[in-house]
Amino acid sequence: MPEFCDVEKDGKISIITINRPKVMNALHPAANRELGEVFDDFCADPSQWIAIITGAGERAFSAGNDLKHTAAGGGEVEMMPRGFGGLTSRFDNDKPIIAAVSGPALAGGAGLALASDIVIAAPEAKFGLPEPRRGIVAGLVAPLLAFRVGGGQAARLLLSAELIDAGEAHRIGLYHEIVKSDLIWARAHEIAKECAKGAPEALQLTKRMLNETIGESLTTMISAGAAVSATARTTAAATEGLAAFFEKREADWQ
């Protein structure tokens, strides 16, 4: 049985819930691997046509990388096909994935939303990439962000590390719909059922076409981003940034 996520099947729809609510559904290497295996099973199951991914609890969709785990020496280099890069690569399959974002999507959590095909969000679903303020780089998320909203908005969000609200995320195309918190599940299921009215072969060929045309260079960019992210984690800035985060103070950049 999965330890860090829950999996339910509702007819042709798989519901995958990141289940670490005490740490805002933050991800560490074991959780990344487990979620990757869950998506492998989803992709290989012909009875499952569409997946909905969400986070447990009300505090967050996902806060991204578990910084406490990283600071304790439990981090690993984010290279493909392992770690977070390996997880997001599973989203680049032939089946539709819907993200139901009921709370903040931050750092790698923002990446999971960006890797999904359709994103439904609650008004509380803030979006942000705080990595530069921790002395690190959102190398794996940056290509997904540019792919979804273009280079201009990507530069703005990556360089400013600004936390934006759900309305602004919807305005620039990060979130496709904003619905009330108590309706987000119903709306995600409604969209999944609409997708399921199409032939599975047609859905899969459509997504494959999108991946192989407008998304053709995405895998290469994510691999390059993984290398940059791994390099950034070895710097003095990363050491200072993480220390400042845990000590709840401003970083002293040299």
Sequence and secondary structure as in RCSB ss.txt:
>XXXX:A:sequence
MPEFCDVEKDGKISIITINRPKVMNALHPAANRELGEVFDDFCADPSQWIAIITGAGERAFSAGNDLKHTAAGGG
EVEMMPRGFGGLTSRFDNDKPIIAAVSGPALAGGAGLALASDIVIAAPEAKFGLPEPRRGIVAGLVAPLLAFRVG
GGQAARLLLSAELIDAGEAHRIGLYHEIVKSDLIWARAHEIAKECAKGAPEALQLTKRMLNETIGESLTTMISAG
AAVSATARTTAAATEGLAAFFEKREADWQ
>XXXX:A:secstr
  SSEEEEEETTEEEEEE  GGGTT B HHHHHHHHHHHHHHHH TT  EEEEEESSSS SB  B HHHIIIII 
    TTSHHHHHHHHHSSSS EEEEE S EETHHHHHHHHSSEEEE TT  EE  GGGGT   TTHHHHHHHHH 
HHHHHHHHHH   B HHHHHHTTSSSEE  GGGHHHHHHHHHHHHHTS HHHHHHHHHHHHHTTTTTHHHHHHHH
HHHHHHHTTSHHHHHHHHHHHHTS     
